[in-house]
Amino acid sequence: MQKKVVNKVIDNLPSKEKLMKYLIREKLWIFGIIINFGIGSIFFLLAQSLIGPALIPGLMASGLIILAIGSVFILKESLKKKEILGIFLMVIAITFLGFSELSIDISNTTVCEFNFLFRVSIFTLALFIISVFLDILSRKSESFQGIPLAIISGNMFALSNLWVSLLIGTISKVLGGTFILGELFIFIIACIILIVSNIYGVIKIQQAFTVGQASNLIVIQQIPIQTGPILIYFLVFLIPLTNVFSIIYLFLAISLIIISAYLLGKRQAKIEQIG
């Protein structure tokens, strides 16, 4: 729905910076956002309570198949065999990530501990710097814009995934009035980062839609979204992985994500060069 509206307004678009001004006037685009973040979140929480976290990533990834079908029949995008393979590989990769059971229990973490906050700050700063570099790259290049913009969007949602855990770790104490000053500060920072990162993530993927296919760009967006939790698991929360099967699933998932990124990124680059 979002991409369909972008295709509609792109002819009257003076610049990508003005894109959101046009999109927020379109009811179909707003409806797409509501389905994506509103209704999607409700069903995600219901699924968490009914079947647990292990199978959810793979089931959610099956939506990429619907994306591929919809992009062909509704948006009239063309998908080559390699792109279809790339989408299926991403679905399988996300499924493997679910089976690896890389779950984080924030209740076991002292969110105000200095070393933990230092690692959170480094991870946040690293994603921010990478995103700024990619944004500059997309502005400087006329034939290589969609991929950096999609990755920036994914970076923002990966950042959101980290800070939502900190929000969860502090919200009960803040609302209950049993917080210390450090927990209140983290809660406020988490709220700000969650709002900014989600808005920025939405804006960047819409800008990417102006130069590429939704079927490619949404899957490319998934690369940092899916690999981010792995880095958070090992580098931020410092949780060791001792289960052999988890290691195997993780290795297979990362390998398939890399292959999928190559297949879809290569085609997207060609599309932009032609455009």
C-alpha positions in Angstrom: 0.0 0.0 0.0 2.8 2.4 0.9 4.7 1.7 -2.3 1.6 2.0 -4.4 1.1 5.6 -3.0 4.7 6.4 -3.6 4.4 5.4 -7.2 1.4 7.7 -7.4 3.0 10.8 -6.0 6.5 10.4 -7.4 5.7 12.3 -10.6 4.8 15.5 -8.6 7.8 15.1 -6.2 10.3 18.0 -6.3 12.7 16.1 -4.0 12.9 13.1 -1.6 12.9 15.5 1.3 9.4 16.6 0.4 8.1 13.0 0.1 6.5 12.7 3.5 4.6 16.0 3.0 2.8 14.3 0.0 2.4 10.9 1.6 0.7 12.0 4.8 -2.2 13.4 2.8 -2.9 10.0 1.2 -5.5 7.8 3.0 -4.2 4.6 1.5 -0.6 5.3 2.7 -1.9 6.1 6.2 -4.0 2.9 6.2 -0.8 0.9 5.2 1.1 2.4 8.1 -1.7 1.5 10.5 -1.7 -2.1 9.2 2.1 -2.3 9.4 2.6 -0.8 12.9 -0.8 -1.0 14.6 -2.6 -4.1 13.5 0.7 -6.0 12.9 1.9 -5.2 16.5 -1.4 -6.5 18.0 -1.2 -9.8 16.1 2.6 -10.1 17.0 1.7 -9.8 20.7 -1.1 -12.3 20.4 1.3 -14.7 18.7 3.9 -14.3 21.4 1.3 -15.3 24.1 -0.1 -18.2 22.1 2.9 -19.9 20.5 6.0 -18.4 22.1 8.9 -16.6 20.6 10.8 -19.5 18.8 8.5 -20.0 15.8 7.3 -16.4 15.4 10.3 -15.0 13.3 9.9 -17.7 10.6 6.1 -17.3 10.5 6.5 -13.5 10.2 9.0 -13.9 7.5 6.5 -15.8 5.4 5.0 -12.3 4.9 7.9 -11.7 2.5 6.3 -14.3 0.2 3.0 -12.3 0.3 5.1 -9.2 -0.4 6.6 -10.8 -3.5 3.2 -11.9 -4.8 1.6 -8.5 -4.1 4.5 -6.6 -5.7 4.0 -8.5 -9.0 0.2 -8.4 -9.2 -0.6 -5.0 -7.5 2.6 -3.0 -8.2 3.4 -4.6 -11.5 7.0 -5.2 -10.4 9.1 -7.8 -12.2 10.8 -10.6 -10.2 13.5 -12.8 -11.7 14.3 -16.3 -10.5 17.3 -15.1 -8.6 15.2 -12.6 -6.7 12.5 -15.1 -5.9 15.3 -17.4 -4.6 16.7 -14.5 -2.5 13.3 -13.9 -0.9 12.9 -17.6 0.0 16.4 -17.7 1.4 15.7 -14.8 3.6 12.5 -16.5 4.9 14.5 -19.6 5.7 17.3 -17.6 7.3 14.8 -15.8 9.6 13.3 -19.2 10.4 16.7 -20.5 11.4 17.2 -17.4 13.6 13.9 -18.3 15.4 15.1 -21.9 16.0 18.4 -20.6 17.4 16.4 -19.2 20.3 18.5 -16.1 20.8 16.2 -14.7 23.5 17.2 -11.9 25.9 15.6 -11.7 29.4 16.0 -8.0 30.3 14.9 -8.7 33.9 18.3 -10.4 34.4 20.2 -7.2 33.4 21.0 -4.2 35.5 20.2 -1.4 33.0 22.0 1.3 35.0 25.3 -0.7 35.2 28.1 1.4 33.7 29.7 -1.2 31.4 26.3 -2.2 30.1 25.3 1.4 29.3 28.7 1.9 27.7 28.1 -1.1 25.3 24.6 0.2 24.5 26.0 3.6 23.7 28.8 2.2 21.5 26.2 0.1 19.6 23.9 3.0 19.2 26.6 5.4 18.1 28.0 2.8 15.6 24.5 2.3 13.9 24.1 6.1 13.8 27.5 6.6 12.2 26.9 3.9 9.6 23.5 5.4 8.8 25.0 8.9 8.3 27.6 7.4 6.0 25.0 5.5 4.0 22.8 8.7 3.8 25.7 10.6 2.4 26.4 7.8 -0.1 22.8 7.8 -1.3 22.8 11.6 -1.8 26.1 11.5 -3.7 25.1 8.7 -6.1 22.4 8.9 -8.7 22.5 5.2 -9.5 22.9 3.7 -6.0 20.3 5.2 -3.6 17.7 2.5 -2.8 20.0 0.0 -1.1 21.6 2.5 1.3 18.2 4.0 2.2 16.7 0.6 2.8 19.7 -0.4 5.1 19.3 2.9 7.0 15.7 2.1 7.6 16.7 -1.4 8.8 19.3 0.2 11.1 16.7 2.4 12.7 14.4 -0.5 13.4 17.4 -2.6 14.8 18.1 0.4 17.1 14.5 0.4 18.1 14.7 -3.3 19.0 17.6 -2.6 21.4 16.0 0.4 23.1 12.6 -1.1 23.5 14.2 -3.7 25.8 15.6 -0.9 27.9 12.1 0.7 27.9 10.7 -2.6 29.1 13.4 -2.9 31.8 12.5 0.5 33.3 8.9 1.3 32.6 7.4 -0.7 35.5 9.7 1.1 38.0 9.1 4.5 36.5 5.3 4.2 36.4 5.3 2.6 39.8 7.3 5.4 41.3 10.1 3.1 42.6 12.7 4.3 40.2 16.2 5.7 40.8 17.3 8.8 38.8 19.4 6.7 36.4 16.4 4.5 35.5 14.2 7.6 34.8 16.9 9.0 32.6 17.2 5.7 30.6 13.4 5.6 30.3 13.3 9.1 28.8 16.1 8.5 26.4 14.5 5.2 25.3 11.2 6.9 24.6 13.0 9.6 22.5 15.1 7.1 20.6 12.1 4.8 19.9 10.0 7.7 18.5 12.9 9.1 16.4 14.2 5.8 15.1 10.8 4.5 14.1 9.8 7.8 12.3 13.2 8.0 10.6 13.0 4.3 9.6 9.6 4.9 7.9 10.8 8.0 6.1 13.9 6.3 4.7 12.1 3.2 3.4 9.6 5.5 1.6 12.5 7.4 0.0 13.9 4.1 -1.1 10.6 3.2 -2.7 11.0 6.2 -5.1 14.0 4.5 -6.8 13.4 0.8 -6.4 11.1 -2.2 -6.1 9.4 -2.9 -2.8 10.0 -6.6 -3.3 13.8 -6.0 -3.3 14.0 -3.1 -0.8 11.9 -4.6 2.0 14.0 -7.8 2.0 17.2 -5.7 2.0 15.7 -3.7 4.9 15.5 -7.0 6.8 19.3 -7.5 6.8 20.1 -5.2 9.7 16.8 -5.9 11.4 17.6 -9.6 11.5 21.4 -9.4 12.1 21.0 -6.6 14.7 19.6 -8.9 17.4 22.6 -11.2 16.9 25.0 -8.4 17.6 23.0 -7.2 20.5 22.9 -10.7 22.0 26.7 -11.2 21.9 28.1 -7.7 22.0 25.7 -5.7 24.2 24.2 -8.3 26.6 27.3 -10.5 26.4 25.3 -13.7 26.5 27.3 -16.9 25.7 25.9 -19.4 23.2 26.5 -22.9 24.4 23.9 -25.0 22.6 25.5 -26.7 19.5 22.3 -26.6 17.6 21.8 -22.9 18.2 25.3 -22.3 16.8 24.5 -24.3 13.7 21.2 -22.5 13.1 22.9 -19.2 13.7 25.6 -20.0 11.2 23.1 -21.1 8.6 20.9 -18.0 9.1 23.8 -15.6 8.7 25.0 -17.4 5.5 21.6 -17.3 3.9 21.1 -13.7 4.8 24.4 -12.8 3.1 23.4 -14.8 -0.1 19.9 -13.3 -0.1 21.4 -9.8 0.3 23.7 -10.4 -2.7 21.0 -11.7 -5.0 18.5 -8.9 -4.2 21.1 -6.1 -3.9 22.7 -7.0 -7.3 19.3 -6.7 -9.1 18.3 -3.5 -7.2 21.6 -1.9 -8.3 20.9 -2.8 -11.9 17.4 -1.3 -11.7 18.8 2.0 -10.4 21.4 2.1 -13.1 18.8 1.6 -15.8 16.6 4.3 -14.1 
